[in-house]
C-alpha cells in the first residue's frame, strides 16, 4: 500500500479512501472500517475529513513506531492526562448558572423557540412555545447552540434552497446503557473501544475513572454506547431487558464483568448526537452558515449549532471565543472568517 501510494497516488475522496491509502486494506477492515460503520453508517459514503480529524496517527509507519518502539511523535496531539470536575461536568453548568445570576442575567426554562422572523439584515422577532414573543433590534444578540438544522428550519421566511440543504445534514442517535456493578473498579481505562461488527456497542467508559467521587467506594458503573438511528434501527425501540440480554454475552466475553456482579441496569436515549458527514457535506453546511452570516445579530455555535463533532472542552472554548468576538467585533473582522477556526480542533 505504501509503495503503491508513492508510485500511483489514489484520490482521498472518502473516509475509506483516505485510510486505505495510508494503512492498507487489512488494518482498515480490522479497525477503521467497522468502527466508522457502527458510528456513522456506510464508510464509503463518509467524507475524507472524518478520517483526517478523527485519526491522529498519520500513517502506518507512525503506527508501528508507537506500537513497537513506543515512540510518540511531537506532531501528534493527544492527552495522557486531563482535568475533570470532582463531581462530574454538572459542576461546570452550576457554576455558569450562578455566574449569570450574579451578573443580573435571567434564565427562562421551558421556553422552546418555535420560530423567528428576519428582515433580511437581522432577526427581528422570536416566538416561543408558551406564546411569548420578543422583538429584537440589530443591537440585540441571539446565540444559538441548538441543532443547526432545526434552528434554521424554524425561520418563517426561509429560502427553499437553505431548507433543502438542511434536510441533507443527518445525525445518528445514541443509547447509553448503564451497568451498576458490585465491584470497586473494573479497569484503569477511561474508554474501551469495540470495532467488531457483531458487538452491539461501540465504546464503554467507566465513570469512576474520570473521578472517584462520582460513585460510592464499593461499587462502579460501566456505560455502553450504542449508536443507532431512531428512525431505522429496531434497537432504539427495544426495552432495557432485551438490550441487557443482547449485550451480556459480549460483556462476559471481554472478561470485564460477570453477570452475577451486575446489581442493576438502565438506559438513556439521546437524539441527534453524531453528525453524519457525507461526501461533500460542506457544500450543504456552508449554504446554511452563509445564510446565517448575513444576519448581523445571530451566532450559531457549539457541537450542535455548527454541526461540528467536537467535545465539551472545545464547545466551551467556542463560547469564550464567541464572547470575545462580540465584544471586539470591529477589531476581529468578519464572523464568517472568524468561526472557521472552530473546525480546526483536533478531535
C-alpha positions in Angstrom: 0.0 0.0 0.0 2.8 2.4 0.9 4.7 1.7 -2.4 1.5 2.0 -4.4 0.8 5.3 -2.8 4.2 6.6 -3.8 4.1 5.2 -7.3 0.5 6.0 -8.1 -1.3 8.1 -5.5 -5.0 7.4 -5.2 -7.5 10.2 -4.5 -8.7 10.7 -0.9 -12.4 11.3 -1.7 -13.9 9.3 1.1 -13.1 8.2 4.6 -12.3 4.7 3.4 -10.1 6.0 0.6 -8.1 8.1 3.0 -7.4 5.3 5.5 -6.9 2.5 3.0 -4.3 4.7 1.2 -2.3 5.1 4.4 -2.8 1.9 6.4 -3.7 -0.7 3.8 -6.9 -2.8 3.4 -6.1 -5.2 6.3 -5.9 -2.7 9.1 -8.8 -0.7 7.6 -11.0 -3.8 7.6 -9.8 -4.7 11.1 -10.4 -1.4 12.9 -11.2 1.8 10.9 -13.9 0.5 8.6 -16.1 -1.4 11.1 -15.8 1.2 13.8 -16.9 4.0 11.4 -19.8 1.9 10.1 -21.0 1.5 13.7 -20.9 5.2 14.4 -22.0 6.8 11.1 -23.1 4.1 8.6 -21.5 3.3 5.2 -17.9 4.4 5.5 -17.6 4.6 1.7 -20.1 7.5 1.8 -18.3 9.4 4.5 -16.2 12.5 3.7 -12.4 12.1 4.0 -12.5 14.9 6.5 -13.7 12.5 9.2 -10.6 10.4 8.9 -8.3 13.5 8.8 -9.8 14.8 12.0 -10.5 11.6 13.9 -7.4 9.5 13.2 -4.5 11.3 14.8 -1.8 8.8 13.6 -1.0 9.9 10.0 0.2 6.6 8.5 1.3 3.0 9.0 4.9 3.9 9.8 3.9 6.2 12.7 1.6 3.5 14.0 4.4 0.9 14.0 6.8 3.3 15.8 4.2 3.9 18.5 3.2 0.3 19.0 6.6 -1.4 18.8 9.1 1.3 19.7 6.8 3.4 22.0 7.9 6.5 20.1 5.3 9.2 20.1 5.7 12.0 17.5 5.6 15.5 18.9 3.4 16.4 15.9 0.6 14.2 17.2 -1.7 16.0 19.7 -3.0 13.7 22.4 -3.5 13.8 26.1 -2.0 11.4 28.6 -3.8 13.3 31.5 -6.7 15.6 31.7 -8.7 17.6 34.3 -12.2 16.6 35.2 -14.6 18.1 37.7 -14.7 16.2 41.0 -18.5 15.5 41.0 -19.0 15.5 37.2 -19.5 18.1 34.5 -22.7 19.3 36.1 -20.4 21.3 38.4 -19.4 23.5 35.4 -23.0 24.1 34.5 -23.9 25.1 38.0 -21.0 27.5 38.2 -22.1 29.1 34.9 -25.7 29.4 36.2 -24.6 31.1 39.4 -22.3 33.5 37.5 -25.1 34.5 35.1 -27.5 35.2 38.0 -24.8 37.1 40.0 -24.4 39.3 37.0 -28.1 40.1 36.8 -28.7 37.7 33.9 -32.0 35.8 33.6 -32.6 32.2 32.6 -36.1 31.2 31.4 -36.9 27.5 31.5 -39.5 25.7 29.2 -39.2 28.4 26.6 -38.8 26.4 23.4 -38.1 28.6 20.4 -40.7 27.7 17.8 -40.0 30.3 15.0 -38.3 33.5 14.2 -38.6 36.3 11.6 -35.9 38.2 9.8 -35.9 41.5 7.8 -33.0 40.3 5.6 -30.4 42.1 7.8 -31.1 40.6 11.3 -33.5 38.5 13.3 -36.2 41.0 14.4 -38.7 38.7 16.2 -38.7 35.4 18.0 -41.6 33.2 19.1 -41.8 30.7 21.9 -44.0 27.6 22.5 -45.7 29.3 25.5 -47.0 32.1 23.3 -44.3 34.7 24.3 -42.9 36.9 21.6 -39.8 39.1 21.8 -38.9 42.0 19.4 -35.2 42.2 18.6 -33.2 45.2 17.3 -30.0 44.9 15.3 -28.0 45.5 18.6 -29.6 42.6 20.4 -27.7 39.3 20.1 -29.0 35.8 19.7 -26.6 32.9 20.3 -27.9 29.6 19.1 -26.5 26.3 20.5 -29.4 24.1 19.5 -29.3 21.8 16.5 -28.4 23.9 13.4 -30.8 22.1 11.0 -33.7 22.5 13.4 -32.8 26.1 14.2 -32.6 27.3 10.6 -35.9 25.5 9.6 -37.9 27.5 12.1 -37.2 30.7 10.2 -40.6 31.9 8.8 -39.2 33.3 5.6 -36.5 30.7 4.9 -35.2 30.3 1.3 -36.2 26.9 -0.1 -32.6 26.1 -1.1 -31.5 26.5 2.6 -34.3 24.2 3.6 -33.2 21.6 1.1 -29.6 21.8 2.3 -30.6 21.3 5.9 -32.5 18.2 5.1 -29.3 16.6 3.7 -27.5 17.0 7.0 -28.3 13.9 9.1 -27.4 12.8 12.5 -27.3 9.4 14.3 -28.7 8.9 17.8 -27.3 7.2 20.9 -28.4 4.8 23.6 -26.3 5.0 26.8 -26.8 1.7 28.6 -25.6 1.7 32.2 -24.5 -1.2 34.3 -24.1 -0.8 38.1 -21.6 -3.3 39.3 -20.8 -4.8 42.7 -17.0 -4.1 42.4 -14.9 -1.1 43.4 -13.3 -0.8 39.9 -13.3 -2.7 36.6 -10.2 -1.4 34.8 -7.7 1.5 34.7 -9.1 2.8 31.4 -11.4 5.7 30.8 -12.6 4.4 27.4 -12.6 1.0 25.7 -13.4 0.7 22.0 -15.1 -2.2 20.2 -14.9 -2.1 16.4 -16.2 -5.7 15.9 -19.3 -5.8 13.8 -21.0 -8.5 15.9 -20.7 -6.4 19.1 -23.8 -4.1 19.5 -21.9 -1.4 21.5 -19.0 0.6 20.1 -17.5 2.1 23.3 -17.5 1.6 27.0 -16.5 4.1 29.6 -16.1 3.8 33.4 -17.2 7.0 35.0 -15.3 6.3 38.2 -12.1 6.5 36.3 -12.9 10.2 35.5 -13.4 10.9 39.1 -13.5 8.5 42.1 -16.1 10.8 43.8 -18.8 10.0 41.3 -19.8 6.7 42.8 -19.6 5.0 46.3 -16.3 3.4 47.0 -17.6 -0.2 46.9 -19.4 -0.1 43.5 -18.6 1.1 40.0 -20.5 1.6 36.7 -19.9 0.9 33.0 -21.6 2.9 30.4 -22.1 1.3 27.0 -22.6 3.4 23.9 -24.9 2.0 21.2 -25.0 4.3 18.2 -28.1 3.8 16.0 -30.9 5.6 14.1 -34.2 6.2 16.0 -36.0 6.0 12.6 -34.4 2.9 11.1 -32.9 0.7 13.9 -35.1 -1.7 15.9 -32.8 -1.5 18.9 -34.0 2.1 19.6 -37.4 0.8 20.4 -36.2 -2.3 22.3 -36.8 -2.4 26.0 -33.9 -2.5 28.5 -34.3 -6.1 29.5 -33.9 -7.3 25.9 -30.9 -5.0 25.3 -29.3 -6.3 28.5 -29.6 -9.9 27.2 -28.2 -8.8 23.8 -25.1 -7.2 25.3 -24.3 -9.6 28.1 -22.7 -12.4 26.0 -20.3 -9.8 24.6 -19.6 -8.2 28.0 -18.8 -11.6 29.6 -16.6 -12.5 26.6 -14.4 -9.5 27.3 -13.8 -10.8 30.9 -14.6 -7.4 32.3 -17.8 -8.3 34.3 -19.7 -11.4 35.2 -23.5 -11.4 35.1 -23.8 -12.1 38.9 -21.8 -8.9 39.6 -24.3 -6.6 37.9 -26.6 -5.0 40.5 -28.9 -3.2 38.1 -29.1 -1.6 34.6 -30.9 1.2 32.9 -30.7 3.3 29.7 -30.8 6.9 28.5 -31.7 7.6 24.9 -30.3 10.7 23.2 -31.4 12.1 19.8 -29.1 13.8 17.2 -25.7 13.0 18.8 -23.3 12.1 15.9 -23.3 14.3 12.8 -23.0 12.2 9.6 -20.5 13.8 7.3 -21.5 12.6 3.8 -19.1 13.2 0.9 -19.2 16.9 0.1 -21.3 17.7 3.1 -19.5 21.1 3.4 -21.5 22.4 0.4 -24.8 21.9 2.2 -23.4 23.1 5.6 -21.9 26.2 4.1 -25.2 27.2 2.4 -26.8 27.3 5.8 -23.9 29.1 7.6 -23.5 31.6 4.8 -27.2 32.4 5.1 -26.9 32.9 8.9 -23.8 35.0 8.4 -25.9 37.6 6.6 -28.0 38.2 9.7 -26.0 40.6 11.9 -27.3 39.6 15.3 -27.1 35.8 15.4 -24.2 33.4 16.2 -24.7 29.7 15.9 -22.0 27.8 17.7 -21.2 24.6 19.6 -21.3 21.0 18.6 -25.0 21.3 17.6 -25.0 24.9 16.4 -22.2 24.3 13.9 -22.8 20.7 13.0 -19.4 20.1 14.4 -18.3 16.8 16.0 -16.2 18.2 18.9 -16.1 17.5 22.6 -17.3 19.6 25.6 -14.0 21.4 26.2 -13.9 22.6 22.6 -17.5 23.7 22.8 -16.8 25.7 25.9 -13.8 27.3 24.1 -16.1 28.3 21.3 -18.3 30.1 23.9 -15.3 32.1 25.3 -14.1 33.0 21.8 -17.5 34.0 20.6 -18.0 36.2 23.6 -14.6 37.8 22.9 -15.6 38.3 19.2 -18.8 40.0 20.1 -17.0 42.4 22.5 -14.2 43.2 19.9 -16.2 42.7 16.7 -14.7 45.7 14.9 -11.1 44.5 15.6 -11.5 40.8 14.6 -13.0 41.1 11.1 -15.9 39.2 9.6 -17.7 36.5 11.7 -17.8 34.2 8.6 -14.0 34.1 8.7 -13.6 34.0 12.5 -15.8 31.0 13.0 -13.8 28.8 10.6 -11.2 28.3 13.3 -13.8 26.3 15.2 -13.5 23.5 12.6 -9.7 23.2 13.3 -10.0 21.5 16.7 -8.2 18.1 17.0 -10.9 15.7 17.9 
